[in-house]
Amino acid sequence: MGEEEKTNNNHNKLKAPKFNIYWIYGLIAIVFIVIQYFNVGQEPQVISWQRFEKEMLRAKEVNKIEVVNKNRAEIFIKTEFLDKEKFKEISTKGFGQLDNLGPHYYFDIGSIETFEKKLELAQADFAEDQVVSVTYVTRKDYFTEILGYLLPIIILVGIWIFIFRRMGSGGGGGAGNIFSIGKSKAKVFDKEDALIKTNFKDVAGLYEAKVEIMEIVDFLKNPKKYTQLGGKIPKGALLVGPPGTGKTLLAKAVAGEANVPFFSMSGSDFVEMFVGVGASRVRDLFSQAKAKAPCIIFIDEIDAIGRARGKNPNMGANDERENTLNQLLTEMDGFDTDAGVIILAATNRADILDRALLRAGRFDRQIHVELPDLNERKEIFMVHLKNVKIEPNLDVDFLAKQTPGFSGADIANVCNEAALIGARKDKTMVEKQDFLDAVDRIIGGLEKKNKIITVEEKRTIAYHEAGHATVGWLLEHAHPLVKVTIVPRGSALGAAWYLPEERQITTKEQIFDEMSATLGGRVAEELSFGKISTGAINDLERVTKQAYAMVAYFGMSEKIGHLSFYDSSGSSEFAFSKPYSDKTAELIDDEARKVIEKAYEHARKVLSENFEGFKQLAEILLEREVIFSEDVEKIFGKKARKDRYEIYNDENPKVVAVDELITDQKPEISEESKLN
């Protein structure tokens, strides 16, 4: 028992509250409240003039009257009469006993002249020695006067402190104040923190990125292995890739694998309305990192402060973003090479970053985090399906094939959307069709079956989409069709789903076939009804961009030649002129128009030669509202082979052999849009 009591005593000592200055403020406030409301001591009781005159003055029980500040008359009762029953009400006033000295009662007076006249009339029949004396007293309430001076100042100071505390904490709650506004706002995750227990096993795919970044992790674990041979740690690694590919997740995995402190901060956290705050936060961040080395600093969306200087001139003003970038450049090139501080940064806009930030000695490595391929998508599906109740025989390989061009975030959204669709249908588990519906929902939008469409409009949409499907199926380089629908979805009145092959480069012939398939809808309207509609606006927009890209970017025009006016660095963002002459601009316009016209005529030829099959397909679509690739195959046979292709040159067509190549992009939708 003795040991237990000793332990309890020690426990109580450990839990003893610490002194806080606010306790004194609270004690002072309590004292003021007690003085104000409870009045420790005697407090006179208010009465009326009539009661004073009848019950006290005429009974000759008043000792004296004091007029205070010319507006209040205080009555003092003779001590020998205080024991009377009528004065019992004042004997219990306050916490203590009755103060015999008084004052005991008071009443307010309008003016001294009126009060004196009334008092004189009330004592007109009194003997000279019975007349109550009146004295005039001036009292000052120092507490009220001081409070009147100090209260406005206290309120202003309180508002000032409140505003600057809010500004110092970034507009949110917290303990920030004006003196800590220049401190780093980075979140620090130590080794024991559960949030950095992520490792490379939790990150599906990204094989190449993991290989590149593993060396950094190995250095943090075994720095002597490299330094003893004279090697230097890479100071920074820049994760570059499209949104949703897992750049931030990969950085967390690095921290978890290395088992070191992890400083996480967004690029926008450095920028503040005050001049110099960004640079101050950079200094403080690196100061904290050096104290906890070896560690990792992760700056997400670094393009917020790393944009190339001079891109957005501020006409002589002090650009806070440039000051912050300059300080970051200095810190990255200033700390010791063996300090064990590694900087990871992520961005999807590496082309606009400052060159000084990307030079050797700062961000030594650029790790490209690309969209996942087929096998990686399967792994990502397996990760996100762990928490989803799926049917036992669900084919994950099929789901991976149905989502080319999807990022990790997109796949996570597909799994979540499929679960919501299954729950909406009151299912006990998520089925294959739910995933297909989720993919359609994400790509094309929500179905709008109650949208009002006339019979003529519906027929036009059906023939338009059947034109896309027919031309795309019969051209050997066009993407394979998945399904066609004339049910309005999102902003589109109809849609055709295509499943692109996974390829990294695209030939001129492949682009030409894709353009022809895209124009198949407009051609189908012209051949079937002899008129065209505004429904092809989306098709024309896509075809126009592809044609100009072929001519001006990819060097696929014989008249323009092997020239490209595409600027991947973005350095001509604020250029005052085009990188080509007006004559070349006219030539580009003319060549782009020719490419589109050739694709249009090619689509017209394909549809004219297969008009009966096209018409049959359109009527089936009009009846069912949705058709699949199996329905198209029954009419036209299997998809055209990709070993031979008829190329339309400027003069004479010729037949050449074409190798099968790979692309990687999301399923495309040919939209029958309505121009509002």
C-alpha positions, 0 to 999 in steps of 0.5 A: 500500500505504501508503494501505491500511495507513493505512486499516486503522490508522484502522479498527482505531482506530475498532474499539478496545473502550471501557473498561468497569468490569466488566473490573476486577470480572473481573480481581479475580475471576480473582485470587481464583480463582488464589489459591484454586485454584492457590495460588501458593506452598507448601501443606503436604500432608496425612498421617496420624498413623501415617505421621508417627510411623513415617516422620518422628518416629522417624527424627528428621527433624522439626524442630518441630510447630505446633498451629494453632487447637487443631485442626491440627498442622503439621510442619516437616521439618529442612532437611538431610533435604529432599533425600531421595526420600520428600520429593520429593512436596512439592518440586514442590508449587505453581508455585515451588520448595520453601519450606525453612521449611515447614510441609511436612505437616499432620494434623488432631487431635481434641483437644489432650490426646489429641494430647499423650499420643500424642506423649509415648508416641511419644517416650518413648525419645527423649533429652532433646535429641531431643524435638520441641518443640510450640508453639501458634499462633492464626491468623485468616483475615481474608479468610474472616471479611470474606467471611463478613460481606460475602457476604450483603450482596452477595447482598441488594444484587444481588437488590435491583438485579435486581428493580428493574431488571426492574421498571424495564424493565416486567418484561422484559429490557433496560437499565431500572433503578429510576432510569429507571422514569419515562422514556418507553417510546415507540418512536422511528422516525426518518426512516431507519427502514424501519418508517415507509416506509409511505405512503398508497399502502400503505393501501387505502380510507379515502378520507375519512380520508386527505383529513382527515389530509392537511392535517396531513401538509402542515403538517409538510412546509410549516409556513410555508405556514400559520403566515405567514397566522396559522394554527395547526397542529391539536395533535391528531387522534383516529382513531375507528373499529371494531377492525381498520379500519386506525387504526394503519396510517393513523398509520404512513402519516402518519409515512411521508408526512411523513418525520418522527420518529415516537413510538409508544406504547400507552396502557397503557405509561403506567400502572405500579404506582408512583404518579407514574410515568405522569405522569413518562413523559408529561413525558419523552415530550413532552420528547423530542418537543420535542427532535426537532420536527417529529415525531408522537406516536402513542398507541394505545388512548388510552382506557387513560388517557383514560377520563372522570374520575369514571366509576370513583371509587376511594373517596378513593384516589390514582388513577394513571390520573387523574394521568396524564390530568391530565399529558397534558392539561397537556402538550397545552395547554402546549407551543408552538403552533409547536413542530411536535409533533402528537399522533395517538391511536386508539381504538374507544371514543371515547364514554368519553373525558374531555371535556377531552381532546376539547375544542378546543385538544387533540384538535382533530379526530376522524377517523372510520375506518369500515368499508370499503365495496364499492370499498374492500374490493376495494382491500384484497383487492388489497393482501392478495392480492399474496402469495397464489397465486390462480387467474388468473381470480379475480373480486375484485369477487365477493369484495368483494360477499361480505364486507359489514361486514368490516374490513381485518383481517377481509379479511386473515384471509379471504385467509390462511384461504383460503390455509390451506384451499387448502394443506390440500387440496394445491392449487397455487393458491387458488381461488374456493371456498377464499375462500368456505369461508374466509368461512364458517369465519370467520363460522360456525366450523369444520364438525363433520361427526362430531358425533352427531345423532339422526335426529329432531334432524336433521329438526327442524334441517332444518325449522327452517332451511327455515323461516328460508329460506322466510320470509326469501325471501318477505318483501320487506325481509328479507336475501337468502339465500346458503345454508342448511346443517344441518351443525353448525358451531361452536356451531350445529347449523344455519345460514342465511347471509344477505347484507345490503344495504349500507345506513346506516339501517334503517326500521321495516318492514325491522326487522319483516321481519328479525324475522319471518324470524328467528322463521321457524324457531320457527314452522316447528317448531310448524307441522310437528311441533306442538311447539317445541325449545330450538334457537331460543334464539339467534333469540329472543335476537336478536329480543328485542334488536331489539324492545326497541331499536325501542321504547326506542331508536328511538322506533318505538312509538306508545304510547311515542312519539318517545322514546329512552332510549339514552345514546350518551355513556355518562354514565349508566354508574353511574346508580342509577336507570333514566331512566324510571318503573316504569310506563313500564318496564311499557309498554316490556315490553308493547310489545316483547312485542306487536312480537314477537307480531306478527312471529311471527304474520306469519311463521306467515301466510307459512309457512301460505300457502306450506306445500307449498313450505316442506315441499319445501325442507325435504326437499331440505335434509334430503337434501343437507344444504346448499342455495343461493339457486338452490334456493329460487328454483326453488321460490318464484320470484325474491325479492320486490320491495321496492316495496310492503309490508304493514304490521301496525299496532295496528288495521288493516293497510295497504299503503304504498310503501317506498323501497329503503335501504342497510345495511352489516353482516356476513352474518348466521347464524340459528343452530339452537343447543342450550341446555346 
